[in-house]
Amino acid sequence: MTAPLISCVMPTWNRHRFLPTALRCFARQTWPRRELILVSDDDTPPPIPDGLSSAVRLIHLPRNTSTGAKLNIGIQAARGSIIQKLDDDDWYAPTFLETHAGHLLAIPAEARDATLIARCCYLILLAGDHDLTPRFSGHGWNTGSSLAFWKSLWMRHRFPDRHVGEDSAFIRDSGARPIRVCDNKAAEHIVVRHHDNSWTRMTTGHADDYYRACPPHPQTLDELIPPDDFSAISSI
């Protein structure tokens, strides 16, 4: 059976300092059939390296647009039957897409428009930490920056037109059953926290205060990611 095309959709806005790492993460993915759709309303369109020009498409919008609307625009343009939401400031291991594809392909055809994949745990990097110690999120999340689903789900229910919380609203309002992917080592997805994060509030207070109380991961950041990514992330 031919591997399905996975369309990764990445909304972005004036995040040029993050995109080189995001593009490297996409280029290293082990899943053979993939495309990346960047949906940007930057003041200046972000550059796409020549080596990725055949796999990366840029949709540049003329006006400020919500994250939810950008996702809908990108998914509408997607050629793949599987959609993977990616954040422009997070780090994804080479096996990230392959792991999600395995779970999505196991979903019965009759349930594909009512099921989605999300990570139940991940690592966090607080850019302000002087020692750049990754922390473990704990279990039980439906991580917005990890959502993956068959495009047929989106055809039935689209993302809301909002800047923050579009992923949790999409899960809730679509009625889709989340399948939580647990990575015991939590090394396939690192959420990077910095001064420009759109999501900051939790019911218990600021998200970064919660993350600072999370336990440290046994491996250091330079043991988890390649040197070029370490150099870029450690300078944020």
N, C-alpha and C positions, 0 to 999 in steps of 0.2 A: 504494500500500500504506500502510495506517495505521501510523504509528510505534508500536513496542511501548512499553509502559509500563516505565520503569526504576524499580525500588524501591531506594532508597538506605537502607542500614541503618547506624545509628550508635550503638554502645554508648557509654554515658557514666556517669560517677560523680563527683558534686561538682565539676564542671568549669564552673560557671556563668560564670566569667570568659572562657572560650573560646567558649561557645556562640553569642553574638551574631555573631562572625565566621563561625563554621561555618554559621549560618543564612543569613547574607548570601551566602556562597559558593553555597549551594544555590539561593537565590532568583534568582541571576544566571545560572544555567545556561541555555544556549541550546537544549538538548534539550526539545522541547515537552511531552512526556508523562512526568512524573516525580512521585514521592512520596518523602517522607523519613519513616522510622520511627526515632524516638528510643527506645532501650531503656535505661531509667535505674533504678538502685537508690539514687538520691540520698536524703539525709536529707529534703530538701525538693524536690518535683518542679520541674524547670526550667520557667520560663514560656515560652509560645509566642506570638510576636507575632500580633495579630489578622489582619494581612494574609497570614499563612502558615497560618492555622488549617485551611484546606481541603486543603492539600498536605502538612501535617506531622501525623503521629500520634505521640502519646506513650504508651509502655507503661511504667508505673511499677511496679516490682517491690517487694514488701514486705521483701525480705531481700537481703543481699549475694550477688551472683551472678557467676560467672566471665564473662570476656569472650566465651569460646567459647559458653557457654550463652546469653548475651544475643544473640549473632548468630543462633543457632538460633531463639530466640523471635521475633526481628524478621523473619527470613526466613519463618518459618511464617505470620506475619501478612501478609506482603507480597502485594500484588495483582498485581505485575508479573511478566512472564516473564523479565526480566533483573534480576539482583541486583548492586548496586554497594556494596561495603564502603567506608565513609568513617570517618576518625578525627575525633574532636571537636576536636582541637588542631592539625590541619594546614590548609593553605590550598590551595584548588582553583580554577583559572581557569574562566571561564564556558564554555569549550569542552571541559572535561574529560569530561563525560558523552557529548557528541557524538562525541568521538574514540573512546571505548571502544565506543559503539554501532556505529560503522562497522566496527570490527574484529569484533565479535560477530555482526553480521548477515552478514558474509562467511564465517562458519564453516558448512560443510555441515550440514544438519539431522541427519544420522546421526552427527555428531561433537560435537554440542552438549553432550552429557552427559559428555564426556571432554576438554574444552578450557576453559581459562580465560585471562583477560587480566591482565597485570601490567606495571607500569612497570619498564623496565630502568634508568632513571636519573631523577634528581629533584634539586631544590635543597634545601639544608639551611640553616636559620637557627638559630644557637646563641644563645638568649636572653641569655646572659651576655656576648656580644660587645658591646663598647661602641660599635662603629661599625655593628653590624647588617649585616655583609657576608654576602650569600648565598654558599654554597659549592656546588660541583658534586660530586655523589656518585660520578661515574664510571659506567661501564656494567656490565651483567651481573647486576643485581638482579632479584628477584621481589618487588617492594615490597608489603608486607602492607597498607598503607593505601591501595592502589590496586586491590585485587583486584576483578574483575568477571567474571561468569559467568552462563550460563543457569540458571534455577532447577532445571532437570532434573538438572544436575550435583549440586546440593545434595540433591535427592530421593534420589539414589543414595548420597551420602556427606556426613555432617554435620560441623560443626566439633567438635573435642574440647572437653570440659568442663574448660578450663584458663584461667588468668588471663594467662599470657604464652606466646608462641610458638604461639598457636592458628592463625595464618595459615600459617606454614611447615609445621605439622603437617597442616593441611588439604590443602595442595598435595601434600605427600609421600604421605599415606595415601590420598588420593582417586585417585592415579595419573593425574591430569589432566595434559595437555600444556600447559605455559604458553606463551602467545604474548606475547613481551616487546615492549611498545610503547616505541619510542625517540623521545623528544622532544629533538631536537638542541639546541634552546634551553633545554630543561629548565625551561620557565616555566609549565607547566600544573599543577605539583604542588610545593608547598613543604612539607617536613617540618620542623616546629617542635620544637626540642629545649629542654627546660626542666627544672625540678627534679622534676616529677611524672611523667616518662615511665615507662611500665611496662617497656619494653625498654631495657636499659642495657649488657648484656654481649655481647661478640663473642669469637671465639676468640683474637683478638689483644689483648684487653683491653677497656677501657670504650669504648662506642660514641662518646661525645663526643670522646675523644682521637683516634679515627680521623677523625672529621668535621673536627676542627680542622686536620688535615693535608691536607684536600681543597683543591683550587685554588679561588680566588674566582671568582665569576661576573662577567662584564664589566658587567652592569647592577646598579645599587644597588636596595635593597629598595623605596624610594619610587618608582622607575621601573617596578617590576614589578607592584605592587598598588595598589588605590585608597586614597585618603587615609584613609577611615574605618577600613579594615583595618590600614593602616600605624600609625595612632594606637593601635589596640588591641594589635597584636602587639608594637610597640616598648615597651609598658608592662609586658609580661610579666616 
